[in-house]
Amino acid sequence: MPLDRKPAPNDLSAFWMPFTANRQFKTAPRMLVAAQDMHYTAADGRQVLDGTAGLWCCNAGHGRPRITRAISEMAGTLDYAPSFQMGHPTAFELANRLVEIAPPEMEHVFYTNSGSEAVDTALKIALAYHRARGEGSRTRLIGRERGYHGVGFGGISVGGIVSNRRMFGTLLAGVDHLPHTHLPENRMTRGQPQHGAELADDLERIVALHGADTIAAVIVEPMAGSTGVLLPPKGYLERLREITRKHGILLIFDEVITGFGRLGSPFAAQHFGVVPDIMTCAKGLTNGVIPMGAVLTSGAIHDAFMQGPEHVIELFHGYTYSGNPISSAAGIATLETYIEDGLLTRAASLAGHWEKALHALADHPHVIDIRNMGLIGAIELAPIEGAPGKRAFDAFVRAFEAGILIRVTGDIIALSPPLTISEAQIDELMDTLGQVLKAG
Ligand SMILES: Cc1ncc(COP(=O)(O)O)c(C=O)c1O
């Protein structure tokens, strides 16, 4: 499609858009037709500063030549190869590169095509691991209120966002939820909040209720992104690690947003100094350019499966596109780009400027909380009475018209720009957002 073509409204009906107010969108479409570096081009030719790295995924910015070249070269060399009982070198190479940047305890990689699939895969590995070790009674999974773990049945069962769950029946049985970590006394905190480490102790209550020998795993986002950027209180993740270890419960970190430099370290596990047994990732794994997700596991988990006759499949799980050549090539090129440009740690050096610029919006109309860490930030607005979510959604539309892409969840504005953003672009993003908020 030529870049300047604006689809007429009657072109839009066939595509049932995900997580979108379809009728609203189709009456006033917001179309993106190209992207380069820190900017999208809108259908009317305007440049729009990307304040969200697409959907938390384009960590190296847009149109990175090494990645697009790797994809087109692989498409012309090995367009597809099965990963069931067959292999190709690029998938193995990417797995090696991934474990190199992950905490040393993470030794193996299982590929998926998305974050949702990575979550469901991680939950299945946790259940099967216990069974493989003769602890088949460990079937219970523990998530957290307000958690987002994608949209598979496993993910919405352990997830804690009510709108993502309530329409879809009974979900997985045997799931409990820890309380979320968003406390009013932590409002306007810069970085990790002080209060709330004890919320992890609720796991002891769940253990006392059901017995540790019925619990397979606890899954949390080390920093909850999609629900509106909820940060782990100081000491909270450490406590969760301690309690899970004490009871032989696996700890899964869902690093779909926090992976690949968002907080200033390759993964949040390194940033917080807390290492789980299993980690999920996706999004930034290929800079968002092509679908791919992955589950990283410890050696102990992987090795528990490597028993029995050698010709027998050890894990009856996988996807047609697990580790496909084009995504794998994109993954390698992405990691090379991140490493060459120092992006896995760049957020740490920008975090101070980011924090100051973000918190300068604290006195703007309707702002009730601001929170931040690495290159992620949230501005929570007071809801309009009787119309929750409307204030932030209106701000989102005005922001797009003003030339910045932000993301909203309920009445929370979330910001997570590409890690290539400059200090001047951070200022531009916040200045424009400030004007948008003042007009609200
Ligand atoms: C923590 C987390 N897990 C899982 C997912 C789902 O990923 P996907 O949309 O690629 O299925 C997301 C997406 O935002 C996420 O933030």
The ligand as a MOL file (V3000), in Angstrom:
LIG
                    3D

  0  0  0     0  0            999 V3000
M  V30 BEGIN CTAB
M  V30 COUNTS 16 16 0 0 0
M  V30 BEGIN ATOM
M  V30 1 C 4.2020 -9.6260 31.2080 0
M  V30 2 C 3.5430 -10.0530 29.9240 0
M  V30 3 N 3.3470 -11.3570 29.6880 0
M  V30 4 C 2.7840 -11.7870 28.5530 0
M  V30 5 C 2.3760 -10.8940 27.5880 0
M  V30 6 C 1.7150 -11.3940 26.3410 0
M  V30 7 O 2.5380 -11.2570 25.2510 0
M  V30 8 P 1.9110 -11.4110 23.7750 0
M  V30 9 O 1.0070 -10.2500 23.5720 0
M  V30 10 O 3.1390 -11.4140 22.9120 0
M  V30 11 O 1.1990 -12.7100 23.7400 0
M  V30 12 C 2.5690 -9.5260 27.7920 0
M  V30 13 C 2.1440 -8.5460 26.7810 0
M  V30 14 O 2.0780 -7.3640 27.0020 0
M  V30 15 C 3.1520 -9.0920 28.9990 0
M  V30 16 O 3.3210 -7.7950 29.2630 0
M  V30 END ATOM
M  V30 BEGIN BOND
M  V30 1 1 1 2
M  V30 2 1 2 3
M  V30 3 2 2 15
M  V30 4 2 3 4
M  V30 5 1 4 5
M  V30 6 1 5 6
M  V30 7 2 5 12
M  V30 8 1 6 7
M  V30 9 1 7 8
M  V30 10 2 8 9
M  V30 11 1 8 10
M  V30 12 1 8 11
M  V30 13 1 12 13
M  V30 14 1 12 15
M  V30 15 2 13 14
M  V30 16 1 15 16
M  V30 END BOND
M  V30 END CTAB
M  END
